């Protein structure tokens, strides 16, 4: 069975970050990756430089894990939750937000 074609610009959530409690302002940031492996972040630092501490953190974990990101999922997630997450990038995003480990950085 052939894999369905996925657009190059499609992004999938990789990690959610909360800013350190001593950092001013709203601080929930999402790092996503496109099919080519390019990382993107919603933090203000990324928008000006196309790199930030969040994407560097994710890239370092990818590099130390043979090219894949070790997403930590709560044991509260059921197999049905995991199957539903495969339906779309948005379903996967909701799954990661609900059951994924959130890093404080």
Biopython code that builds the backbone (N, CA, C, O; Angstrom):
import numpy as np
from Bio.PDB.StructureBuilder import StructureBuilder

atoms = [
    (1, "UNK", "N", (0.833, -1.180, 0.000)),
    (1, "UNK", "CA", (0.000, 0.000, 0.000)),
    (1, "UNK", "C", (0.881, 1.248, 0.000)),
    (1, "UNK", "O", (1.805, 1.363, 0.806)),
    (2, "UNK", "N", (0.597, 2.163, -0.890)),
    (2, "UNK", "CA", (1.363, 3.398, -0.998)),
    (2, "UNK", "C", (0.957, 4.391, 0.064)),
    (2, "UNK", "O", (-0.221, 4.517, 0.400)),
    (3, "UNK", "N", (1.957, 5.107, 0.596)),
    (3, "UNK", "CA", (1.675, 6.166, 1.559)),
    (3, "UNK", "C", (1.016, 7.333, 0.828)),
    (3, "UNK", "O", (1.393, 7.631, -0.305)),
    (4, "UNK", "N", (0.041, 8.000, 1.449)),
    (4, "UNK", "CA", (-0.583, 9.159, 0.797)),
    (4, "UNK", "C", (0.419, 10.298, 0.652)),
    (4, "UNK", "O", (1.318, 10.457, 1.478)),
    (5, "UNK", "N", (0.256, 11.077, -0.393)),
    (5, "UNK", "CA", (1.122, 12.232, -0.619)),
    (5, "UNK", "C", (0.836, 13.271, 0.458)),
    (5, "UNK", "O", (-0.322, 13.593, 0.728)),
    (6, "UNK", "N", (1.893, 13.791, 1.069)),
    (6, "UNK", "CA", (1.764, 14.840, 2.071)),
    (6, "UNK", "C", (2.545, 16.045, 1.588)),
    (6, "UNK", "O", (3.711, 15.924, 1.213)),
    (7, "UNK", "N", (1.912, 17.201, 1.595)),
    (7, "UNK", "CA", (2.576, 18.418, 1.133)),
    (7, "UNK", "C", (3.822, 18.708, 1.948)),
    (7, "UNK", "O", (3.869, 18.434, 3.147)),
    (8, "UNK", "N", (4.826, 19.260, 1.295)),
    (8, "UNK", "CA", (6.097, 19.596, 1.932)),
    (8, "UNK", "C", (5.933, 20.593, 3.067)),
    (8, "UNK", "O", (6.685, 20.555, 4.041)),
    (9, "UNK", "N", (4.947, 21.494, 2.950)),
    (9, "UNK", "CA", (4.791, 22.534, 3.966)),
    (9, "UNK", "C", (3.895, 22.106, 5.134)),
    (9, "UNK", "O", (3.609, 22.914, 6.017)),
    (10, "UNK", "N", (3.458, 20.865, 5.147)),
    (10, "UNK", "CA", (2.651, 20.371, 6.254)),
    (10, "UNK", "C", (3.530, 20.256, 7.491)),
    (10, "UNK", "O", (4.634, 19.715, 7.432)),
    (11, "UNK", "N", (3.031, 20.770, 8.611)),
    (11, "UNK", "CA", (3.815, 20.758, 9.843)),
    (11, "UNK", "C", (3.124, 19.908, 10.896)),
    (11, "UNK", "O", (1.896, 19.885, 10.983)),
    (12, "UNK", "N", (3.921, 19.210, 11.693)),
    (12, "UNK", "CA", (3.408, 18.392, 12.780)),
    (12, "UNK", "C", (4.031, 18.855, 14.086)),
    (12, "UNK", "O", (5.238, 19.086, 14.155)),
    (13, "UNK", "N", (3.212, 18.989, 15.118)),
    (13, "UNK", "CA", (3.692, 19.409, 16.428)),
    (13, "UNK", "C", (4.690, 18.405, 16.968)),
    (13, "UNK", "O", (4.456, 17.197, 16.918)),
    (14, "UNK", "N", (5.801, 18.903, 17.484)),
    (14, "UNK", "CA", (6.843, 18.057, 18.050)),
    (14, "UNK", "C", (6.902, 18.213, 19.564)),
    (14, "UNK", "O", (6.990, 17.223, 20.290)),
    (15, "UNK", "N", (6.854, 19.458, 20.041)),
    (15, "UNK", "CA", (7.019, 19.697, 21.472)),
    (15, "UNK", "C", (6.338, 20.995, 21.864)),
    (15, "UNK", "O", (6.338, 21.961, 21.102)),
    (16, "UNK", "N", (5.759, 21.012, 23.056)),
    (16, "UNK", "CA", (5.184, 22.220, 23.632)),
    (16, "UNK", "C", (6.103, 22.668, 24.762)),
    (16, "UNK", "O", (6.573, 21.853, 25.556)),
    (17, "UNK", "N", (6.352, 23.966, 24.822)),
    (17, "UNK", "CA", (7.208, 24.552, 25.856)),
    (17, "UNK", "C", (6.425, 25.597, 26.639)),
    (17, "UNK", "O", (5.614, 26.333, 26.077)),
    (18, "UNK", "N", (6.675, 25.654, 27.928)),
    (18, "UNK", "CA", (6.233, 26.767, 28.758)),
    (18, "UNK", "C", (7.471, 27.572, 29.071)),
    (18, "UNK", "O", (8.528, 27.010, 29.358)),
    (19, "UNK", "N", (7.347, 28.900, 29.015)),
    (19, "UNK", "CA", (8.515, 29.705, 29.361)),
    (19, "UNK", "C", (8.756, 29.601, 30.860)),
    (19, "UNK", "O", (7.852, 29.286, 31.636)),
    (20, "UNK", "N", (9.966, 29.866, 31.237)),
    (20, "UNK", "CA", (10.352, 29.817, 32.646)),
    (20, "UNK", "C", (9.471, 30.791, 33.418)),
    (20, "UNK", "O", (9.180, 31.875, 32.912)),
    (21, "UNK", "N", (9.032, 30.436, 34.638)),
    (21, "UNK", "CA", (8.144, 31.316, 35.409)),
    (21, "UNK", "C", (8.677, 32.738, 35.610)),
    (21, "UNK", "O", (7.886, 33.657, 35.820)),
    (22, "UNK", "N", (9.981, 32.938, 35.551)),
    (22, "UNK", "CA", (10.545, 34.275, 35.740)),
    (22, "UNK", "C", (10.582, 35.086, 34.452)),
    (22, "UNK", "O", (10.958, 36.258, 34.473)),
    (23, "UNK", "N", (10.197, 34.478, 33.330)),
    (23, "UNK", "CA", (10.173, 35.186, 32.053)),
    (23, "UNK", "C", (8.860, 35.942, 31.929)),
    (23, "UNK", "O", (7.798, 35.351, 32.127)),
    (24, "UNK", "N", (8.897, 37.244, 31.604)),
    (24, "UNK", "CA", (7.652, 38.011, 31.493)),
    (24, "UNK", "C", (6.855, 37.638, 30.243)),
    (24, "UNK", "O", (7.413, 37.172, 29.250)),
    (25, "UNK", "N", (5.551, 37.851, 30.311)),
    (25, "UNK", "CA", (4.683, 37.661, 29.157)),
    (25, "UNK", "C", (4.154, 36.254, 29.024)),
    (25, "UNK", "O", (4.544, 35.350, 29.763)),
    (26, "UNK", "N", (3.238, 36.080, 28.045)),
    (26, "UNK", "CA", (2.664, 34.745, 27.814)),
    (26, "UNK", "C", (3.754, 33.814, 27.311)),
    (26, "UNK", "O", (4.618, 34.232, 26.540)),
    (27, "UNK", "N", (3.725, 32.590, 27.726)),
    (27, "UNK", "CA", (4.823, 31.730, 27.365)),
    (27, "UNK", "C", (4.464, 30.305, 27.050)),
    (27, "UNK", "O", (5.009, 29.388, 27.665)),
    (28, "UNK", "N", (3.566, 30.082, 26.114)),
    (28, "UNK", "CA", (3.307, 28.731, 25.625)),
    (28, "UNK", "C", (3.736, 28.731, 24.167)),
    (28, "UNK", "O", (3.169, 29.447, 23.342)),
    (29, "UNK", "N", (4.749, 27.915, 23.856)),
    (29, "UNK", "CA", (5.310, 27.900, 22.512)),
    (29, "UNK", "C", (5.286, 26.486, 21.958)),
    (29, "UNK", "O", (5.468, 25.515, 22.691)),
    (30, "UNK", "N", (5.062, 26.383, 20.659)),
    (30, "UNK", "CA", (4.990, 25.097, 19.992)),
    (30, "UNK", "C", (6.091, 24.983, 18.953)),
    (30, "UNK", "O", (6.272, 25.871, 18.121)),
    (31, "UNK", "N", (6.821, 23.881, 19.011)),
    (31, "UNK", "CA", (7.806, 23.573, 17.984)),
    (31, "UNK", "C", (7.181, 22.529, 17.065)),
    (31, "UNK", "O", (6.716, 21.481, 17.513)),
    (32, "UNK", "N", (7.180, 22.837, 15.780)),
    (32, "UNK", "CA", (6.649, 21.926, 14.776)),
    (32, "UNK", "C", (7.773, 21.572, 13.796)),
    (32, "UNK", "O", (8.799, 22.249, 13.726)),
    (33, "UNK", "N", (7.546, 20.496, 13.049)),
    (33, "UNK", "CA", (8.494, 20.082, 12.017)),
    (33, "UNK", "C", (7.723, 19.815, 10.735)),
    (33, "UNK", "O", (6.613, 19.283, 10.764)),
    (34, "UNK", "N", (8.325, 20.191, 9.604)),
    (34, "UNK", "CA", (7.696, 19.833, 8.339)),
    (34, "UNK", "C", (8.249, 18.486, 7.876)),
    (34, "UNK", "O", (9.102, 17.901, 8.544)),
    (35, "UNK", "N", (7.776, 18.002, 6.756)),
    (35, "UNK", "CA", (8.187, 16.675, 6.268)),
    (35, "UNK", "C", (9.660, 16.597, 5.930)),
    (35, "UNK", "O", (10.234, 15.508, 5.907)),
    (36, "UNK", "N", (10.278, 17.737, 5.668)),
    (36, "UNK", "CA", (11.705, 17.761, 5.362)),
    (36, "UNK", "C", (12.556, 17.806, 6.632)),
    (36, "UNK", "O", (13.783, 17.742, 6.561)),
    (37, "UNK", "N", (11.900, 17.916, 7.801)),
    (37, "UNK", "CA", (12.627, 17.939, 9.060)),
    (37, "UNK", "C", (13.000, 19.327, 9.539)),
    (37, "UNK", "O", (13.686, 19.460, 10.553)),
    (38, "UNK", "N", (12.564, 20.374, 8.832)),
    (38, "UNK", "CA", (12.837, 21.738, 9.285)),
    (38, "UNK", "C", (11.960, 22.034, 10.481)),
    (38, "UNK", "O", (10.770, 21.718, 10.487)),
    (39, "UNK", "N", (12.560, 22.649, 11.504)),
    (39, "UNK", "CA", (11.851, 22.990, 12.728)),
    (39, "UNK", "C", (11.393, 24.441, 12.711)),
    (39, "UNK", "O", (12.074, 25.312, 12.170)),
    (40, "UNK", "N", (10.236, 24.691, 13.305)),
    (40, "UNK", "CA", (9.647, 26.018, 13.415)),
    (40, "UNK", "C", (9.180, 26.203, 14.853)),
    (40, "UNK", "O", (8.863, 25.227, 15.533)),
    (41, "UNK", "N", (9.135, 27.453, 15.322)),
    (41, "UNK", "CA", (8.665, 27.721, 16.682)),
    (41, "UNK", "C", (7.768, 28.950, 16.683)),
    (41, "UNK", "O", (7.932, 29.854, 15.864)),
    (42, "UNK", "N", (6.829, 28.972, 17.601)),
    (42, "UNK", "CA", (5.904, 30.100, 17.706)),
    (42, "UNK", "C", (6.405, 31.195, 18.645)),
    (42, "UNK", "O", (5.705, 32.185, 18.856)),
    (43, "UNK", "N", (7.606, 31.038, 19.215)),
    (43, "UNK", "CA", (8.114, 32.049, 20.152)),
    (43, "UNK", "C", (8.595, 33.293, 19.396)),
    (43, "UNK", "O", (8.932, 33.215, 18.215)),
    (44, "UNK", "N", (8.624, 34.432, 20.081)),
    (44, "UNK", "CA", (9.077, 35.672, 19.439)),
    (44, "UNK", "C", (10.525, 35.609, 18.951)),
    (44, "UNK", "O", (10.855, 36.219, 17.934)),
    (45, "UNK", "N", (11.383, 34.893, 19.649)),
    (45, "UNK", "CA", (12.781, 34.800, 19.243)),
    (45, "UNK", "C", (12.962, 34.125, 17.898)),
    (45, "UNK", "O", (13.846, 34.503, 17.128)),
    (46, "UNK", "N", (12.137, 33.129, 17.606)),
    (46, "UNK", "CA", (12.246, 32.414, 16.338)),
    (46, "UNK", "C", (11.850, 33.300, 15.161)),
    (46, "UNK", "O", (12.455, 33.222, 14.092)),
    (47, "UNK", "N", (10.845, 34.135, 15.352)),
    (47, "UNK", "CA", (10.318, 34.917, 14.228)),
    (47, "UNK", "C", (11.354, 35.834, 13.594)),
    (47, "UNK", "O", (11.263, 36.125, 12.401)),
    (48, "UNK", "N", (12.323, 36.291, 14.352)),
    (48, "UNK", "CA", (13.335, 37.180, 13.792)),
    (48, "UNK", "C", (14.581, 36.481, 13.285)),
    (48, "UNK", "O", (15.288, 37.013, 12.429)),
    (49, "UNK", "N", (14.859, 35.285, 13.808)),
    (49, "UNK", "CA", (16.133, 34.622, 13.486)),
    (49, "UNK", "C", (15.997, 33.245, 12.837)),
    (49, "UNK", "O", (16.987, 32.682, 12.369)),
    (50, "UNK", "N", (14.789, 32.706, 12.804)),
    (50, "UNK", "CA", (14.554, 31.342, 12.305)),
    (50, "UNK", "C", (15.294, 30.283, 13.105)),
    (50, "UNK", "O", (15.554, 29.190, 12.601)),
    (51, "UNK", "N", (15.634, 30.600, 14.346)),
    (51, "UNK", "CA", (16.221, 29.653, 15.290)),
    (51, "UNK", "C", (15.963, 30.217, 16.686)),
    (51, "UNK", "O", (15.895, 31.432, 16.871)),
    (52, "UNK", "N", (15.823, 29.332, 17.654)),
    (52, "UNK", "CA", (15.602, 29.772, 19.034)),
    (52, "UNK", "C", (16.033, 28.652, 19.968)),
    (52, "UNK", "O", (16.405, 27.570, 19.515)),
    (53, "UNK", "N", (15.985, 28.906, 21.263)),
    (53, "UNK", "CA", (16.402, 27.886, 22.224)),
    (53, "UNK", "C", (15.488, 26.664, 22.179)),
    (53, "UNK", "O", (15.920, 25.560, 22.511)),
    (54, "UNK", "N", (14.234, 26.847, 21.773)),
    (54, "UNK", "CA", (13.305, 25.723, 21.706)),
    (54, "UNK", "C", (13.650, 24.791, 20.544)),
    (54, "UNK", "O", (13.676, 23.572, 20.709)),
    (55, "UNK", "N", (13.916, 25.372, 19.360)),
    (55, "UNK", "CA", (14.281, 24.535, 18.214)),
    (55, "UNK", "C", (15.650, 23.897, 18.423)),
    (55, "UNK", "O", (15.882, 22.769, 17.988)),
    (56, "UNK", "N", (16.557, 24.614, 19.085)),
    (56, "UNK", "CA", (17.874, 24.029, 19.388)),
    (56, "UNK", "C", (17.724, 22.842, 20.339)),
    (56, "UNK", "O", (18.398, 21.826, 20.168)),
    (57, "UNK", "N", (16.849, 22.959, 21.336)),
    (57, "UNK", "CA", (16.588, 21.875, 22.286)),
    (57, "UNK", "C", (16.062, 20.640, 21.549)),
    (57, "UNK", "O", (16.553, 19.529, 21.748)),
    (58, "UNK", "N", (15.055, 20.853, 20.696)),
    (58, "UNK", "CA", (14.459, 19.748, 19.945)),
    (58, "UNK", "C", (15.490, 19.129, 19.001)),
    (58, "UNK", "O", (15.595, 17.905, 18.920)),
    (59, "UNK", "N", (16.246, 19.957, 18.291)),
    (59, "UNK", "CA", (17.245, 19.434, 17.358)),
    (59, "UNK", "C", (18.307, 18.618, 18.075)),
    (59, "UNK", "O", (18.738, 17.582, 17.568)),
    (60, "UNK", "N", (18.734, 19.072, 19.249)),
    (60, "UNK", "CA", (19.730, 18.326, 20.029)),
    (60, "UNK", "C", (19.196, 16.953, 20.429)),
    (60, "UNK", "O", (19.933, 15.967, 20.405)),
    (61, "UNK", "N", (17.911, 16.889, 20.799)),
    (61, "UNK", "CA", (17.320, 15.596, 21.150)),
    (61, "UNK", "C", (17.201, 14.696, 19.919)),
    (61, "UNK", "O", (17.415, 13.487, 20.007)),
    (62, "UNK", "N", (16.863, 15.281, 18.787)),
    (62, "UNK", "CA", (16.779, 14.508, 17.543)),
    (62, "UNK", "C", (18.160, 13.949, 17.197)),
    (62, "UNK", "O", (18.296, 12.772, 16.862)),
    (63, "UNK", "N", (19.174, 14.800, 17.282)),
    (63, "UNK", "CA", (20.539, 14.378, 16.953)),
    (63, "UNK", "C", (21.027, 13.273, 17.883)),
    (63, "UNK", "O", (21.731, 12.363, 17.445)),
    (64, "UNK", "N", (20.663, 13.340, 19.154)),
    (64, "UNK", "CA", (21.132, 12.324, 20.099)),
    (64, "UNK", "C", (20.259, 11.071, 20.106)),
    (64, "UNK", "O", (20.556, 10.113, 20.821)),
    (65, "UNK", "N", (19.183, 11.072, 19.313)),
    (65, "UNK", "CA", (18.270, 9.926, 19.275)),
    (65, "UNK", "C", (18.161, 9.353, 17.859)),
    (65, "UNK", "O", (17.089, 8.916, 17.440)),
    (66, "UNK", "N", (19.264, 9.359, 17.139)),
    (66, "UNK", "CA", (19.330, 8.758, 15.794)),
    (66, "UNK", "C", (18.282, 9.286, 14.826)),
    (66, "UNK", "O", (17.736, 8.527, 14.025)),
    (67, "UNK", "N", (17.999, 10.582, 14.894)),
    (67, "UNK", "CA", (17.129, 11.208, 13.906)),
    (67, "UNK", "C", (15.656, 11.255, 14.251)),
    (67, "UNK", "O", (14.868, 11.747, 13.443)),
    (68, "UNK", "N", (15.248, 10.770, 15.403)),
    (68, "UNK", "CA", (13.833, 10.864, 15.762)),
    (68, "UNK", "C", (13.683, 11.581, 17.099)),
    (68, "UNK", "O", (14.609, 11.616, 17.909)),
    (69, "UNK", "N", (12.515, 12.145, 17.311)),
    (69, "UNK", "CA", (12.274, 12.887, 18.548)),
    (69, "UNK", "C", (11.556, 11.984, 19.548)),
    (69, "UNK", "O", (10.490, 11.447, 19.249)),
    (70, "UNK", "N", (12.144, 11.817, 20.740)),
    (70, "UNK", "CA", (11.543, 10.933, 21.740)),
    (70, "UNK", "C", (10.426, 11.639, 22.512)),
    (70, "UNK", "O", (10.643, 12.139, 23.615)),
    (71, "UNK", "N", (9.253, 11.673, 21.932)),
    (71, "UNK", "CA", (8.106, 12.321, 22.558)),
    (71, "UNK", "C", (7.657, 11.501, 23.762)),
    (71, "UNK", "O", (7.414, 10.300, 23.646)),
    (72, "UNK", "N", (7.550, 12.148, 24.908)),
    (72, "UNK", "CA", (7.146, 11.470, 26.141)),
    (72, "UNK", "C", (5.639, 11.660, 26.305)),
    (72, "UNK", "O", (5.150, 12.787, 26.377)),
    (73, "UNK", "N", (4.909, 10.540, 26.362)),
    (73, "UNK", "CA", (3.451, 10.553, 26.442)),
    (73, "UNK", "C", (3.003, 9.969, 27.768)),
    (73, "UNK", "O", (3.543, 8.961, 28.223)),
    (74, "UNK", "N", (2.023, 10.598, 28.387)),
    (74, "UNK", "CA", (1.467, 10.139, 29.657)),
    (74, "UNK", "C", (0.820, 8.763, 29.502)),
    (74, "UNK", "O", (0.290, 8.425, 28.443)),
    (75, "UNK", "N", (0.872, 7.986, 30.567)),
    (75, "UNK", "CA", (0.223, 6.681, 30.528)),
    (75, "UNK", "C", (-1.301, 6.808, 30.619)),
    (75, "UNK", "O", (-2.008, 5.802, 30.570)),
    (76, "UNK", "N", (-1.802, 8.023, 30.749)),
    (76, "UNK", "CA", (-3.254, 8.252, 30.695)),
    (76, "UNK", "C", (-3.791, 8.088, 29.275)),
    (76, "UNK", "O", (-4.987, 7.861, 29.092)),
    (77, "UNK", "N", (-2.924, 8.199, 28.268)),
    (77, "UNK", "CA", (-3.344, 8.060, 26.878)),
    (77, "UNK", "C", (-3.681, 6.595, 26.595)),
    (77, "UNK", "O", (-2.912, 5.692, 26.921)),
    (78, "UNK", "N", (-4.825, 6.385, 25.995)),
    (78, "UNK", "CA", (-5.250, 5.028, 25.645)),
    (78, "UNK", "C", (-4.836, 4.715, 24.207)),
    (78, "UNK", "O", (-4.422, 5.601, 23.460)),
    (79, "UNK", "N", (-4.952, 3.459, 23.839)),
    (79, "UNK", "CA", (-4.641, 3.088, 22.453)),
    (79, "UNK", "C", (-5.621, 3.759, 21.496)),
    (79, "UNK", "O", (-5.257, 4.080, 20.365)),
    (80, "UNK", "N", (-6.854, 3.973, 21.935)),
    (80, "UNK", "CA", (-7.829, 4.686, 21.097)),
    (80, "UNK", "C", (-7.398, 6.136, 20.879)),
    (80, "UNK", "O", (-7.542, 6.673, 19.781)),
    (81, "UNK", "N", (-6.863, 6.773, 21.942)),
    (81, "UNK", "CA", (-6.346, 8.140, 21.800)),
    (81, "UNK", "C", (-5.224, 8.188, 20.776)),
    (81, "UNK", "O", (-5.173, 9.089, 19.939)),
    (82, "UNK", "N", (-4.323, 7.212, 20.848)),
    (82, "UNK", "CA", (-3.185, 7.161, 19.922)),
    (82, "UNK", "C", (-3.651, 6.934, 18.489)),
    (82, "UNK", "O", (-3.123, 7.555, 17.566)),
    (83, "UNK", "N", (-4.619, 6.065, 18.289)),
    (83, "UNK", "CA", (-5.137, 5.822, 16.943)),
    (83, "UNK", "C", (-5.819, 7.062, 16.377)),
    (83, "UNK", "O", (-5.659, 7.382, 15.199)),
    (84, "UNK", "N", (-6.572, 7.752, 17.212)),
    (84, "UNK", "CA", (-7.233, 8.973, 16.762)),
    (84, "UNK", "C", (-6.210, 10.039, 16.379)),
    (84, "UNK", "O", (-6.442, 10.816, 15.453)),
    (85, "UNK", "N", (-5.080, 10.081, 17.086)),
    (85, "UNK", "CA", (-4.036, 11.069, 16.808)),
    (85, "UNK", "C", (-3.452, 10.902, 15.415)),
    (85, "UNK", "O", (-2.909, 11.860, 14.864)),
    (86, "UNK", "N", (-3.547, 9.719, 14.833)),
    (86, "UNK", "CA", (-2.994, 9.463, 13.504)),
    (86, "UNK", "C", (-3.863, 10.019, 12.380)),
    (86, "UNK", "O", (-3.446, 10.036, 11.221)),
    (87, "UNK", "N", (-5.060, 10.471, 12.714)),
    (87, "UNK", "CA", (-6.012, 10.893, 11.684)),
    (87, "UNK", "C", (-5.588, 12.155, 10.933)),
    (87, "UNK", "O", (-5.851, 12.284, 9.737)),
    (88, "UNK", "N", (-4.935, 13.082, 11.629)),
    (88, "UNK", "CA", (-4.532, 14.341, 10.987)),
    (88, "UNK", "C", (-3.481, 15.028, 11.850)),
    (88, "UNK", "O", (-3.275, 14.659, 13.006)),
    (89, "UNK", "N", (-2.830, 16.017, 11.285)),
    (89, "UNK", "CA", (-1.863, 16.790, 12.063)),
    (89, "UNK", "C", (-2.550, 17.515, 13.216)),
    (89, "UNK", "O", (-1.970, 17.648, 14.294)),
    (90, "UNK", "N", (-3.769, 17.980, 13.003)),
    (90, "UNK", "CA", (-4.490, 18.667, 14.070)),
    (90, "UNK", "C", (-4.858, 17.695, 15.195)),
    (90, "UNK", "O", (-4.770, 18.048, 16.371)),
    (91, "UNK", "N", (-5.267, 16.480, 14.844)),
    (91, "UNK", "CA", (-5.570, 15.466, 15.860)),
    (91, "UNK", "C", (-4.302, 15.114, 16.637)),
    (91, "UNK", "O", (-4.351, 14.924, 17.852)),
    (92, "UNK", "N", (-3.164, 15.026, 15.938)),
    (92, "UNK", "CA", (-1.888, 14.744, 16.607)),
    (92, "UNK", "C", (-1.515, 15.889, 17.543)),
    (92, "UNK", "O", (-1.021, 15.653, 18.646)),
    (93, "UNK", "N", (-1.748, 17.126, 17.112)),
    (93, "UNK", "CA", (-1.467, 18.294, 17.940)),
    (93, "UNK", "C", (-2.262, 18.224, 19.242)),
    (93, "UNK", "O", (-1.706, 18.426, 20.322)),
    (94, "UNK", "N", (-3.544, 17.942, 19.144)),
    (94, "UNK", "CA", (-4.381, 17.837, 20.345)),
    (94, "UNK", "C", (-3.899, 16.710, 21.258)),
    (94, "UNK", "O", (-3.922, 16.845, 22.482)),
    (95, "UNK", "N", (-3.469, 15.612, 20.669)),
    (95, "UNK", "CA", (-2.948, 14.480, 21.438)),
    (95, "UNK", "C", (-1.690, 14.883, 22.213)),
    (95, "UNK", "O", (-1.563, 14.579, 23.399)),
    (96, "UNK", "N", (-0.770, 15.564, 21.543)),
    (96, "UNK", "CA", (0.474, 15.998, 22.189)),
    (96, "UNK", "C", (0.180, 17.004, 23.293)),
    (96, "UNK", "O", (0.767, 16.925, 24.372)),
    (97, "UNK", "N", (-0.715, 17.942, 23.042)),
    (97, "UNK", "CA", (-1.056, 18.935, 24.061)),
    (97, "UNK", "C", (-1.700, 18.262, 25.274)),
    (97, "UNK", "O", (-1.414, 18.630, 26.414)),
    (98, "UNK", "N", (-2.553, 17.297, 25.035)),
    (98, "UNK", "CA", (-3.270, 16.647, 26.134)),
    (98, "UNK", "C", (-2.413, 15.637, 26.899)),
    (98, "UNK", "O", (-2.512, 15.544, 28.122)),
    (99, "UNK", "N", (-1.569, 14.876, 26.185)),
    (99, "UNK", "CA", (-0.855, 13.767, 26.815)),
    (99, "UNK", "C", (0.671, 13.876, 26.800)),
    (99, "UNK", "O", (1.348, 13.090, 27.463)),
    (100, "UNK", "N", (1.214, 14.827, 26.064)),
    (100, "UNK", "CA", (2.675, 14.950, 25.951)),
    (100, "UNK", "C", (3.284, 15.677, 27.125)),
    (100, "UNK", "O", (2.635, 16.493, 27.780)),
    (101, "UNK", "N", (4.556, 15.366, 27.384)),
    (101, "UNK", "CA", (5.291, 16.068, 28.418)),
    (101, "UNK", "C", (5.582, 17.478, 27.918)),
    (101, "UNK", "O", (6.090, 17.661, 26.812)),
    (102, "UNK", "N", (5.261, 18.458, 28.727)),
    (102, "UNK", "CA", (5.525, 19.855, 28.384)),
    (102, "UNK", "C", (6.835, 20.260, 29.025)),
    (102, "UNK", "O", (7.004, 20.116, 30.236)),
    (103, "UNK", "N", (7.759, 20.761, 28.235)),
    (103, "UNK", "CA", (9.062, 21.194, 28.742)),
    (103, "UNK", "C", (8.962, 22.639, 29.232)),
    (103, "UNK", "O", (8.251, 23.453, 28.641)),
    (104, "UNK", "N", (9.669, 22.948, 30.303)),
    (104, "UNK", "CA", (9.783, 24.327, 30.785)),
    (104, "UNK", "C", (11.159, 24.796, 30.402)),
    (104, "UNK", "O", (12.163, 24.219, 30.821)),
    (105, "UNK", "N", (11.207, 25.843, 29.605)),
    (105, "UNK", "CA", (12.500, 26.282, 29.071)),
    (105, "UNK", "C", (12.513, 27.794, 28.933)),
    (105, "UNK", "O", (13.513, 28.366, 28.499)),
]
sb = StructureBuilder()
sb.init_structure("model")
sb.init_model(0)
sb.init_chain("A")
sb.init_seg("    ")
for serial, (resi, resn, name, xyz) in enumerate(atoms, 1):
    if name == "N":
        sb.init_residue(resn, " ", resi, " ")
    sb.init_atom(name, np.array(xyz, "f"), 0.0, 1.0, " ", f" {name:<3s}", serial, name[0])
structure = sb.get_structure()
